[in-house]
Each structure stands twice: as structure tokens, then as C-alpha cells.
Amino acid sequence: MNILIYLIVAAVIGWVATNIMKDQSNLLINIVVAVVGAFLAGYFLSPIFKVGTINDAITIPTMLVTLLGSVILLVIVHFIRRGR
């Protein structure tokens, strides 16, 4: 049951991140963006803000940190795509 809730929250966070970046993606890409963004946020942003990610617990601050990590991930992907 916990994995289902995690995937639903990841899908919502990924959807919000792709909407912020005005990127069209499907559900699977949204989940991947949020999960990878959570790992990115956990490595770089959690020590700065002293808040975990959705990998630790699902609360409003952790969702915001994960969202920020997802948006940063999408910015990096856009730079890589633009370079080609």
C-alpha cells in the first residue's frame, strides 16, 4: 500500500514539475522525473533546507523539496536537449 501512495504522490509532483516547465509528458515520465528529482533533492537540497524528500516521509515540506529537485532536473534535461 505504501508503494502505491508513493507512486501517486510522485506522479502528482512530476505532473506539477512538468507543468511548471511547460513540458508535455506522460504519466510514466512524470513518475520518473519525481523519483529522480527526489534523489537529486536528497543529495543536494536536503542538507541546505534540512528537510527530507518524499523518500523519507510524505509531508508538505518534503513534497516541496522534491518538487524543487524535479524542476532542477527538468532544467538540466532542457539544457542537454538544447545543446544537441
N, C-alpha and C positions, 0 to 999 in steps of 0.2 A: 504494500500500500504506500509506503514512503517513497518508493521509486516513481510511482505514478504521480504523486503530488509534486515531486522534484521535477519531473518532465513537464508537467503542466505549467509550473512556475517558470521553468526555463523557456518554454515556448512563448509565454507572455512577455518575459523580459527580452527575448530575442526579437519578438514582433515589435515591441516598443523601440528597441535599438535600431531596427531596420527602418522603421517609420521616421525616426529622428534623422537618420542619414539619407532618407528618401531612396531606399534601395528596395527593389522588388524581390522577395524571396519566398520560398515555400516553407511549410511547417518544419521539415527536417533541417533545413538550413538555419531557421530561427533557433531551434534547439541547440544545434552545434555552435552557433555564434554565442549563445548564452553560456553554454558549458565551458567553451574555450575562453570566453570573456571572464568567467568566474575564476578560472585558473590564473589567467593573466592578472586579474584584480587581486587575487590572493597573494600573488608573488610580489607585485609592485605597489598596490594601493592599500592593502590591509595594514602594513606597517605604518604607513603615513597617517591614515584615518583611525587606526586602532579599532577597526571593525572587521569582522569576518566576511565571508561571502555566503552564497546560498549553499555551498558545500558544507558549511558549518551548521547553520540554522536558517530557517526561513522567517526573517523579520523585515520590517521596512528598511532599517539601515543596511542590512546585508543585501537586500534587493537593489538598493540604490548604488552600492559599491559594485555589484555585479553588472548593473546597467551601465555604469561608467566604464567598466572594463570591456563590456561588449561594444560600446561606441568607439572606444580607442582601437579595439580590434578591427572594426569596420573601417576606421580611418586609415589604418595600416594597409588593409586589403585594397582600399581605393587608390592609395599611393602606388602600390605594386601594380595594379591594373593599369593605371595611367602611364606608368613607365614603359609598358610594352608597346 
